[in-house]
Amino acid sequence: MSALQKLVLASGSPRRVELLQQAGLQPDRLVPANIDETPVKSEHPRSLAKRLAQGKAEKALERLKKEGRAEGNFILAADTVVAVGRRILPKAEMVDEASNCLQLLSGRSHRVYTGICLITPSGKVRQRLVETRVRFKRISREELEAYLASGEWRGKAGGYAIQGFAGTFVVKLAGSYTNVVGLPLYETVNLLVAEGYKVHFNWLAGIGAQ
């Protein structure tokens, strides 16, 4: 791979780093981009996911430019939104928020949207939006209390992490599983490849092989 190619992830999310590593990609740098994630009035969940992903990518680029380190970077950002209809669920930080989310999701279907934004070294902005439909079982009071006690929900869109205990709530999933975790790998890899990033370099070198 060209030494000039650098992958910057505009996130501090360990799960997104792990997903990239699963695809043989190791970000050269993490640049968490803190932006206001409040939906605007009547904003559709799809639009919110795309807007926030682009906002994070642009914020990371701005920081790199200030540091004089913007050259050669592929800046990747993502944002995941969980919604029931047009109702956007929060990234739960308080136990009451998580409880309300899980009670709403119990026994019904919801949608998970992830917006991906890539800013290339030439300044091109490329975006994708991925949607997955998820149906939960009816969550019992005992299950709800145990899940809330686990703390696994903290900071997660919709108040759950599908890669953890909440995976036992899933009756049906239509679409990308990695999208629900936080970064749809198929679309992310294709986006990088289309823009000339050498995604498969580590594959050829056998890096990541078990």
Secondary structure as a PSIPRED ss2 file (coil, helix, strand):
# PSIPRED VFORMAT (PSIPRED V4.0)

   1 M C   1.000  0.000  0.000
   2 S C   1.000  0.000  0.000
   3 A C   1.000  0.000  0.000
   4 L C   1.000  0.000  0.000
   5 Q C   1.000  0.000  0.000
   6 K E   0.000  0.000  1.000
   7 L E   0.000  0.000  1.000
   8 V E   0.000  0.000  1.000
   9 L E   0.000  0.000  1.000
  10 A C   1.000  0.000  0.000
  11 S C   1.000  0.000  0.000
  12 G C   1.000  0.000  0.000
  13 S C   1.000  0.000  0.000
  14 P H   0.000  1.000  0.000
  15 R H   0.000  1.000  0.000
  16 R H   0.000  1.000  0.000
  17 V H   0.000  1.000  0.000
  18 E H   0.000  1.000  0.000
  19 L H   0.000  1.000  0.000
  20 L H   0.000  1.000  0.000
  21 Q H   0.000  1.000  0.000
  22 Q H   0.000  1.000  0.000
  23 A C   1.000  0.000  0.000
  24 G C   1.000  0.000  0.000
  25 L C   1.000  0.000  0.000
  26 Q C   1.000  0.000  0.000
  27 P C   1.000  0.000  0.000
  28 D C   1.000  0.000  0.000
  29 R E   0.000  0.000  1.000
  30 L E   0.000  0.000  1.000
  31 V C   1.000  0.000  0.000
  32 P C   1.000  0.000  0.000
  33 A C   1.000  0.000  0.000
  34 N C   1.000  0.000  0.000
  35 I C   1.000  0.000  0.000
  36 D C   1.000  0.000  0.000
  37 E C   1.000  0.000  0.000
  38 T C   1.000  0.000  0.000
  39 P C   1.000  0.000  0.000
  40 V C   1.000  0.000  0.000
  41 K C   1.000  0.000  0.000
  42 S C   1.000  0.000  0.000
  43 E C   1.000  0.000  0.000
  44 H C   1.000  0.000  0.000
  45 P H   0.000  1.000  0.000
  46 R H   0.000  1.000  0.000
  47 S H   0.000  1.000  0.000
  48 L H   0.000  1.000  0.000
  49 A H   0.000  1.000  0.000
  50 K H   0.000  1.000  0.000
  51 R H   0.000  1.000  0.000
  52 L H   0.000  1.000  0.000
  53 A H   0.000  1.000  0.000
  54 Q H   0.000  1.000  0.000
  55 G H   0.000  1.000  0.000
  56 K H   0.000  1.000  0.000
  57 A H   0.000  1.000  0.000
  58 E H   0.000  1.000  0.000
  59 K H   0.000  1.000  0.000
  60 A H   0.000  1.000  0.000
  61 L H   0.000  1.000  0.000
  62 E H   0.000  1.000  0.000
  63 R H   0.000  1.000  0.000
  64 L H   0.000  1.000  0.000
  65 K H   0.000  1.000  0.000
  66 K H   0.000  1.000  0.000
  67 E H   0.000  1.000  0.000
  68 G C   1.000  0.000  0.000
  69 R C   1.000  0.000  0.000
  70 A C   1.000  0.000  0.000
  71 E C   1.000  0.000  0.000
  72 G C   1.000  0.000  0.000
  73 N E   0.000  0.000  1.000
  74 F E   0.000  0.000  1.000
  75 I E   0.000  0.000  1.000
  76 L E   0.000  0.000  1.000
  77 A E   0.000  0.000  1.000
  78 A E   0.000  0.000  1.000
  79 D E   0.000  0.000  1.000
  80 T E   0.000  0.000  1.000
  81 V E   0.000  0.000  1.000
  82 V E   0.000  0.000  1.000
  83 A E   0.000  0.000  1.000
  84 V E   0.000  0.000  1.000
  85 G C   1.000  0.000  0.000
  86 R C   1.000  0.000  0.000
  87 R E   0.000  0.000  1.000
  88 I E   0.000  0.000  1.000
  89 L C   1.000  0.000  0.000
  90 P C   1.000  0.000  0.000
  91 K E   0.000  0.000  1.000
  92 A C   1.000  0.000  0.000
  93 E C   1.000  0.000  0.000
  94 M C   1.000  0.000  0.000
  95 V H   0.000  1.000  0.000
  96 D H   0.000  1.000  0.000
  97 E H   0.000  1.000  0.000
  98 A H   0.000  1.000  0.000
  99 S H   0.000  1.000  0.000
 100 N H   0.000  1.000  0.000
 101 C H   0.000  1.000  0.000
 102 L H   0.000  1.000  0.000
 103 Q H   0.000  1.000  0.000
 104 L H   0.000  1.000  0.000
 105 L H   0.000  1.000  0.000
 106 S C   1.000  0.000  0.000
 107 G C   1.000  0.000  0.000
 108 R C   1.000  0.000  0.000
 109 S E   0.000  0.000  1.000
 110 H E   0.000  0.000  1.000
 111 R E   0.000  0.000  1.000
 112 V E   0.000  0.000  1.000
 113 Y E   0.000  0.000  1.000
 114 T E   0.000  0.000  1.000
 115 G E   0.000  0.000  1.000
 116 I E   0.000  0.000  1.000
 117 C E   0.000  0.000  1.000
 118 L E   0.000  0.000  1.000
 119 I E   0.000  0.000  1.000
 120 T C   1.000  0.000  0.000
 121 P C   1.000  0.000  0.000
 122 S C   1.000  0.000  0.000
 123 G C   1.000  0.000  0.000
 124 K C   1.000  0.000  0.000
 125 V E   0.000  0.000  1.000
 126 R E   0.000  0.000  1.000
 127 Q E   0.000  0.000  1.000
 128 R E   0.000  0.000  1.000
 129 L E   0.000  0.000  1.000
 130 V E   0.000  0.000  1.000
 131 E E   0.000  0.000  1.000
 132 T E   0.000  0.000  1.000
 133 R E   0.000  0.000  1.000
 134 V E   0.000  0.000  1.000
 135 R E   0.000  0.000  1.000
 136 F E   0.000  0.000  1.000
 137 K C   1.000  0.000  0.000
 138 R C   1.000  0.000  0.000
 139 I C   1.000  0.000  0.000
 140 S C   1.000  0.000  0.000
 141 R H   0.000  1.000  0.000
 142 E H   0.000  1.000  0.000
 143 E H   0.000  1.000  0.000
 144 L H   0.000  1.000  0.000
 145 E H   0.000  1.000  0.000
 146 A H   0.000  1.000  0.000
 147 Y H   0.000  1.000  0.000
 148 L H   0.000  1.000  0.000
 149 A H   0.000  1.000  0.000
 150 S H   0.000  1.000  0.000
 151 G C   1.000  0.000  0.000
 152 E C   1.000  0.000  0.000
 153 W C   1.000  0.000  0.000
 154 R C   1.000  0.000  0.000
 155 G C   1.000  0.000  0.000
 156 K C   1.000  0.000  0.000
 157 A E   0.000  0.000  1.000
 158 G C   1.000  0.000  0.000
 159 G C   1.000  0.000  0.000
 160 Y C   1.000  0.000  0.000
 161 A C   1.000  0.000  0.000
 162 I C   1.000  0.000  0.000
 163 Q C   1.000  0.000  0.000
 164 G C   1.000  0.000  0.000
 165 F H   0.000  1.000  0.000
 166 A H   0.000  1.000  0.000
 167 G H   0.000  1.000  0.000
 168 T H   0.000  1.000  0.000
 169 F H   0.000  1.000  0.000
 170 V E   0.000  0.000  1.000
 171 V E   0.000  0.000  1.000
 172 K E   0.000  0.000  1.000
 173 L E   0.000  0.000  1.000
 174 A E   0.000  0.000  1.000
 175 G C   1.000  0.000  0.000
 176 S C   1.000  0.000  0.000
 177 Y H   0.000  1.000  0.000
 178 T H   0.000  1.000  0.000
 179 N H   0.000  1.000  0.000
 180 V H   0.000  1.000  0.000
 181 V H   0.000  1.000  0.000
 182 G C   1.000  0.000  0.000
 183 L C   1.000  0.000  0.000
 184 P C   1.000  0.000  0.000
 185 L H   0.000  1.000  0.000
 186 Y H   0.000  1.000  0.000
 187 E H   0.000  1.000  0.000
 188 T H   0.000  1.000  0.000
 189 V H   0.000  1.000  0.000
 190 N H   0.000  1.000  0.000
 191 L H   0.000  1.000  0.000
 192 L H   0.000  1.000  0.000
 193 V H   0.000  1.000  0.000
 194 A H   0.000  1.000  0.000
 195 E C   1.000  0.000  0.000
 196 G C   1.000  0.000  0.000
 197 Y C   1.000  0.000  0.000
 198 K C   1.000  0.000  0.000
 199 V C   1.000  0.000  0.000
 200 H C   1.000  0.000  0.000
 201 F H   0.000  1.000  0.000
 202 N H   0.000  1.000  0.000
 203 W H   0.000  1.000  0.000
 204 L H   0.000  1.000  0.000
 205 A H   0.000  1.000  0.000
 206 G C   1.000  0.000  0.000
 207 I C   1.000  0.000  0.000
 208 G C   1.000  0.000  0.000
 209 A C   1.000  0.000  0.000
 210 Q C   1.000  0.000  0.000
